[in-house]
Amino acid sequence: MKTLRKAKGYSQVKMQMLTGIDQSDYSKIETGKRNMTFEQCRRIALALETSMDYLAGLTDEAKPYPPKK
């Protein structure tokens, strides 16, 4: 997550603004000190333009899935 966030030029405070997840909670998620909820995972995936599967380590493909029509 940190790599994706930094690649976009986002700070943890920017992620807080984009996701609604408190910066301290986001920091703990990013460092592995806290697990994210399904909803937090969804919000982070949308903000970082990736898939929830990528954040969960289920795929190596960082690109998001095509949007539903």
C-alpha positions as CSV (number, residue, x, y, z in Angstrom):
1,M,0.0,0.0,0.0
2,K,2.8,2.4,0.9
3,T,4.4,1.9,-2.5
4,L,1.1,2.6,-4.3
5,R,0.4,5.6,-2.1
6,K,3.8,7.1,-2.7
7,A,3.6,6.4,-6.5
8,K,0.5,8.6,-6.6
9,G,2.2,11.3,-4.5
10,Y,-0.3,10.9,-1.7
11,S,0.5,11.5,2.0
12,Q,-1.3,9.6,4.8
13,V,-3.3,12.8,5.4
14,K,-4.4,12.8,1.8
15,M,-5.5,9.2,2.2
16,Q,-7.5,10.2,5.2
17,M,-9.2,12.8,3.1
18,L,-9.9,10.4,0.3
19,T,-11.0,7.4,2.4
20,G,-12.4,8.8,5.6
21,I,-10.0,6.6,7.5
22,D,-8.3,8.4,10.4
23,Q,-4.6,9.0,9.5
24,S,-3.4,7.1,12.6
25,D,-5.6,4.1,11.8
26,Y,-4.4,4.3,8.1
27,S,-0.8,4.3,9.3
28,K,-1.4,1.2,11.4
29,I,-3.0,-0.6,8.5
30,E,-0.2,0.4,6.2
31,T,2.5,-0.9,8.7
32,G,0.6,-4.1,9.4
33,K,-0.2,-3.2,13.0
34,R,-3.9,-3.3,12.3
35,N,-6.1,-5.3,9.9
36,M,-8.4,-3.3,7.6
37,T,-12.2,-4.0,7.4
38,F,-13.8,-4.9,4.2
39,E,-15.1,-1.3,3.9
40,Q,-11.7,0.2,4.6
41,C,-10.2,-2.1,2.0
42,R,-12.8,-1.0,-0.6
43,R,-12.1,2.7,0.1
44,I,-8.4,2.3,-0.1
45,A,-8.6,0.3,-3.3
46,L,-10.7,3.0,-4.9
47,A,-8.4,5.8,-3.7
48,L,-5.3,4.0,-5.0
49,E,-7.0,2.9,-8.2
50,T,-6.2,-0.8,-7.5
51,S,-8.2,-3.9,-6.6
52,M,-9.1,-5.3,-3.2
53,D,-7.5,-8.6,-4.3
54,Y,-4.2,-6.7,-4.9
55,L,-4.4,-5.1,-1.4
56,A,-5.1,-8.6,0.1
57,G,-2.2,-10.1,-1.7
58,L,-4.3,-12.4,-3.8
59,T,-2.9,-11.1,-7.1
60,D,0.2,-9.5,-8.4
61,E,-1.8,-7.3,-10.8
62,A,-2.1,-3.8,-9.4
63,K,-4.5,-2.6,-12.1
64,P,-8.1,-2.3,-11.0
65,Y,-10.8,-4.4,-12.6
66,P,-12.9,-2.8,-15.3
67,P,-15.8,-0.9,-13.9
68,K,-19.3,-2.3,-14.0
69,K,-21.5,-1.0,-16.7
